[in-house]
Amino acid sequence: MFIFEIILTVIAWRRGWGARALIPVSVAAAGGFLIGIGAAASGGTIEQVMGPAILLELFCFVALVYLAVTRRQSPVAETAPPALGHFGAPAVVRESH
């Protein structure tokens, strides 16, 4: 499963997501680490944490598939609004002689 996550991360990176493609994998790794620490601290068994761990991996996989399938939209450059004079009327620029 981890191999597929790496492949999907590389595909998402190349489709314009950049470093944002690393977020699902890092969240899943940190979440798995915290689940393991919590289970070890409370004396839990591996069977008790398999459900949340599998759910976490599933969310990671779905997020990576979404990122790999969709191309990131490039931000649209906003144009400056026209200069406005008093009371919202267009400003009149006059040349001085």
C-alpha positions as CSV (number, residue, x, y, z in Angstrom):
1,M,0.0,0.0,0.0
2,F,2.9,2.4,0.8
3,I,4.3,1.8,-2.6
4,F,1.0,3.0,-4.2
5,E,1.0,6.0,-1.9
6,I,4.5,7.0,-3.1
7,I,3.5,6.5,-6.7
8,L,0.3,8.6,-6.3
9,T,2.3,11.3,-4.4
10,V,4.8,11.6,-7.3
11,I,1.9,11.7,-9.9
12,A,0.1,14.4,-7.8
13,W,3.4,16.4,-7.5
14,R,3.9,16.4,-11.2
15,R,0.3,17.4,-11.9
16,G,0.9,20.7,-10.2
17,W,0.2,20.0,-6.5
18,G,3.8,20.4,-5.5
19,A,4.6,19.9,-1.9
20,R,0.9,19.8,-1.1
21,A,0.9,16.3,-2.4
22,L,3.0,15.3,0.7
23,I,0.2,16.3,3.1
24,P,-1.9,13.2,3.0
25,V,1.1,10.9,3.5
26,S,2.5,12.9,6.3
27,V,-0.8,13.2,8.1
28,A,-1.3,9.4,7.8
29,A,2.2,8.7,9.1
30,A,1.8,11.1,12.0
31,G,-1.7,9.7,12.8
32,G,-0.4,6.2,12.7
33,F,2.4,7.1,15.0
34,L,0.0,8.7,17.5
35,I,-2.4,5.8,17.3
36,G,0.5,3.4,18.1
37,I,1.7,5.5,20.9
38,G,-1.8,5.8,22.4
39,A,-2.3,2.0,22.1
40,A,1.1,1.3,23.7
41,A,0.5,3.7,26.5
42,S,-2.9,2.3,27.3
43,G,-1.9,-1.3,27.1
44,G,-4.0,-1.9,24.0
45,T,-3.5,-4.7,21.5
46,I,-2.7,-4.4,17.8
47,E,-6.2,-5.7,17.0
48,Q,-7.7,-2.7,18.8
49,V,-5.9,-0.2,16.6
50,M,-6.2,-1.9,13.2
51,G,-9.6,-0.4,12.5
52,P,-8.6,3.2,13.0
53,A,-5.3,2.6,11.2
54,I,-7.0,1.1,8.2
55,L,-9.5,4.0,8.1
56,L,-6.6,6.5,8.3
57,E,-4.8,4.7,5.4
58,L,-8.1,4.6,3.4
59,F,-8.6,8.4,3.8
60,C,-4.9,9.0,2.7
61,F,-5.4,6.8,-0.3
62,V,-8.6,8.5,-1.4
63,A,-7.0,12.0,-1.0
64,L,-4.0,10.9,-3.0
65,V,-6.2,9.5,-5.8
66,Y,-8.1,12.8,-5.9
67,L,-4.8,14.8,-6.1
68,A,-3.4,12.5,-8.8
69,V,-6.5,12.6,-10.9
70,T,-7.2,16.3,-10.8
71,R,-4.9,19.0,-12.0
72,R,-4.3,21.9,-9.7
73,Q,-5.9,25.1,-10.9
74,S,-3.4,27.9,-11.4
75,P,-4.3,31.0,-9.4
76,V,-5.9,33.7,-11.5
77,A,-4.1,37.1,-11.4
78,E,-6.4,39.7,-10.2
79,T,-6.5,42.9,-12.1
80,A,-6.4,46.2,-10.3
81,P,-9.8,47.9,-10.1
82,P,-10.2,51.2,-12.0
83,A,-9.3,54.3,-10.2
84,L,-12.4,55.9,-8.7
85,G,-12.9,59.5,-7.8
86,H,-15.3,61.0,-5.4
87,F,-18.5,59.0,-4.7
88,G,-17.4,56.1,-6.9
89,A,-17.3,58.0,-10.2
90,P,-14.4,57.3,-12.5
91,A,-11.5,59.5,-11.9
92,V,-10.7,62.1,-14.5
93,V,-7.0,62.6,-15.2
94,R,-6.2,66.0,-16.7
95,E,-2.9,67.1,-18.0
96,S,-1.6,70.3,-16.6
97,H,-0.3,72.9,-19.2
